[in-house]
Amino acid sequence: QVQLDESGGGLVQTGGSVGLSCVASGRTDTAYTMAWFRQVPGKERQFVAAIRSGDGHTYYADSVRGRFTISRDNAKNTVLLRMNSLTPEDTAGYYCGRRNSNLIMSAVKNDRMYDYWGQGTQVTVSS
């Protein structure tokens, strides 16, 4: 069993930056894919970014590529998401998900692939 805890959300202005973190605890000594998804009321959860343990390969949604960076700190069992050049369209609850395997590219964007989820952290970008 794995527990995930997100933090770092808040209120920022358009063009600003926010860093999110997801700390994993429990049985973390497995292969993994960890990802960030976001969700706004009335819409389905949307893929943001993912990172794989085997080779550190990263994946990004087209809407955030070039602005967001996902990274890992293995010593701290933590995955980070640095979000730059924020716009109001980035406003959402951000959720960290984990799958205990190295997912292929076609699978990482599917939220149903992930077995563990954090409670989310809210990011609000003012116009």
One Martini backbone bead per residue (centre of mass of N, CA, C, O) as a GRO file, in nm:
protein
  127
    1GLN     BB    1   0.098   0.035   0.019
    2VAL     BB    2   0.014   0.376  -0.077
    3GLN     BB    3   0.091   0.713   0.007
    4LEU     BB    4  -0.037   1.042  -0.083
    5ASP     BB    5   0.106   1.385  -0.066
    6GLU     BB    6   0.005   1.704  -0.128
    7SER     BB    7   0.168   2.022  -0.218
    8GLY     BB    8   0.171   2.397  -0.300
    9GLY     BB    9  -0.074   2.536  -0.328
   10GLY     BB   10  -0.248   2.835  -0.469
   11LEU     BB   11  -0.226   3.184  -0.516
   12VAL     BB   12  -0.188   3.330  -0.844
   13GLN     BB   13  -0.063   3.497  -1.104
   14THR     BB   14  -0.037   3.572  -1.405
   15GLY     BB   15   0.286   3.429  -1.485
   16GLY     BB   16   0.339   3.254  -1.265
   17SER     BB   17   0.455   3.034  -0.994
   18VAL     BB   18   0.446   2.675  -0.907
   19GLY     BB   19   0.510   2.425  -0.651
   20LEU     BB   20   0.478   2.077  -0.644
   21SER     BB   21   0.415   1.799  -0.416
   22CYS     BB   22   0.483   1.433  -0.384
   23VAL     BB   23   0.447   1.209  -0.117
   24ALA     BB   24   0.566   0.889  -0.055
   25SER     BB   25   0.431   0.609   0.126
   26GLY     BB   26   0.539   0.302   0.226
   27ARG     BB   27   0.550   0.105  -0.061
   28THR     BB   28   0.833   0.239  -0.249
   29ASP     BB   29   1.007  -0.034  -0.364
   30THR     BB   30   0.908   0.024  -0.666
   31ALA     BB   31   0.798   0.044  -0.947
   32TYR     BB   32   0.703   0.348  -1.140
   33THR     BB   33   0.425   0.571  -1.196
   34MET     BB   34   0.402   0.925  -1.196
   35ALA     BB   35   0.128   1.167  -1.167
   36TRP     BB   36  -0.045   1.449  -1.303
   37PHE     BB   37  -0.363   1.582  -1.226
   38ARG     BB   38  -0.663   1.760  -1.332
   39GLN     BB   39  -0.958   1.938  -1.184
   40VAL     BB   40  -1.280   2.049  -1.264
   41PRO     BB   41  -1.583   2.137  -1.242
   42GLY     BB   42  -1.758   1.919  -1.470
   43LYS     BB   43  -1.489   1.757  -1.522
   44GLU     BB   44  -1.250   1.567  -1.618
   45ARG     BB   45  -0.972   1.425  -1.573
   46GLN     BB   46  -0.643   1.566  -1.640
   47PHE     BB   47  -0.362   1.542  -1.794
   48VAL     BB   48  -0.016   1.654  -1.736
   49ALA     BB   49   0.207   1.448  -1.592
   50ALA     BB   50   0.498   1.218  -1.613
   51ILE     BB   51   0.694   0.956  -1.440
   52ARG     BB   52   0.964   0.720  -1.460
   53SER     BB   53   1.173   0.499  -1.294
   54GLY     BB   54   1.357   0.339  -1.494
   55ASP     BB   55   1.441   0.632  -1.680
   56GLY     BB   56   1.285   0.916  -1.626
   57HIS     BB   57   1.062   0.954  -1.807
   58THR     BB   58   0.868   1.203  -1.970
   59TYR     BB   59   0.531   1.353  -1.964
   60TYR     BB   60   0.308   1.570  -2.166
   61ALA     BB   61   0.089   1.790  -2.209
   62ASP     BB   62   0.031   2.018  -2.449
   63SER     BB   63  -0.068   2.254  -2.248
   64VAL     BB   64   0.232   2.229  -2.071
   65ARG     BB   65   0.447   2.227  -2.260
   66GLY     BB   66   0.725   2.430  -2.148
   67ARG     BB   67   0.605   2.504  -1.842
   68PHE     BB   68   0.629   2.221  -1.725
   69THR     BB   69   0.795   2.024  -1.455
   70ILE     BB   70   0.898   1.698  -1.400
   71SER     BB   71   1.020   1.540  -1.095
   72ARG     BB   72   1.270   1.375  -0.884
   73ASP     BB   73   1.320   1.243  -0.534
   74ASN     BB   74   1.427   0.951  -0.423
   75ALA     BB   75   1.521   1.005  -0.126
   76LYS     BB   76   1.206   1.136  -0.072
   77ASN     BB   77   0.969   1.022  -0.236
   78THR     BB   78   0.949   1.256  -0.470
   79VAL     BB   79   0.728   1.458  -0.666
   80LEU     BB   80   0.753   1.719  -0.903
   81LEU     BB   81   0.587   2.044  -0.993
   82ARG     BB   82   0.666   2.286  -1.225
   83MET     BB   83   0.493   2.604  -1.267
   84ASN     BB   84   0.476   2.809  -1.546
   85SER     BB   85   0.309   3.047  -1.696
   86LEU     BB   86   0.038   3.111  -1.577
   87THR     BB   87  -0.312   3.050  -1.614
   88PRO     BB   88  -0.648   3.031  -1.565
   89GLU     BB   89  -0.655   2.740  -1.707
   90ASP     BB   90  -0.487   2.611  -1.451
   91THR     BB   91  -0.723   2.598  -1.282
   92ALA     BB   92  -0.710   2.353  -1.014
   93GLY     BB   93  -0.707   2.036  -0.911
   94TYR     BB   94  -0.425   1.860  -0.788
   95TYR     BB   95  -0.314   1.523  -0.870
   96CYS     BB   96  -0.165   1.234  -0.741
   97GLY     BB   97  -0.032   0.944  -0.910
   98ARG     BB   98   0.002   0.572  -0.885
   99ARG     BB   99   0.205   0.317  -1.040
  100ASN     BB  100   0.355  -0.019  -1.006
  101SER     BB  101   0.488   0.078  -1.294
  102ASN     BB  102   0.604   0.099  -1.631
  103LEU     BB  103   0.455   0.291  -1.837
  104ILE     BB  104   0.341   0.355  -2.129
  105MET     BB  105   0.264   0.616  -2.321
  106SER     BB  106  -0.044   0.531  -2.381
  107ALA     BB  107  -0.110   0.509  -2.049
  108VAL     BB  108  -0.038   0.772  -1.876
  109LYS     BB  109  -0.318   0.942  -1.953
  110ASN     BB  110  -0.472   0.726  -1.780
  111ASP     BB  111  -0.635   0.732  -1.479
  112ARG     BB  112  -0.700   0.413  -1.462
  113MET     BB  113  -0.387   0.326  -1.411
  114TYR     BB  114  -0.422   0.432  -1.120
  115ASP     BB  115  -0.412   0.331  -0.765
  116TYR     BB  116  -0.303   0.604  -0.642
  117TRP     BB  117  -0.413   0.887  -0.431
  118GLY     BB  118  -0.446   1.196  -0.360
  119GLN     BB  119  -0.629   1.481  -0.231
  120GLY     BB  120  -0.508   1.742  -0.318
  121THR     BB  121  -0.434   2.068  -0.481
  122GLN     BB  122  -0.489   2.405  -0.506
  123VAL     BB  123  -0.501   2.604  -0.810
  124THR     BB  124  -0.499   2.965  -0.846
  125VAL     BB  125  -0.552   3.188  -1.125
  126SER     BB  126  -0.527   3.512  -1.182
  127SER     BB  127  -0.625   3.777  -1.418
   0.00000   0.00000   0.00000
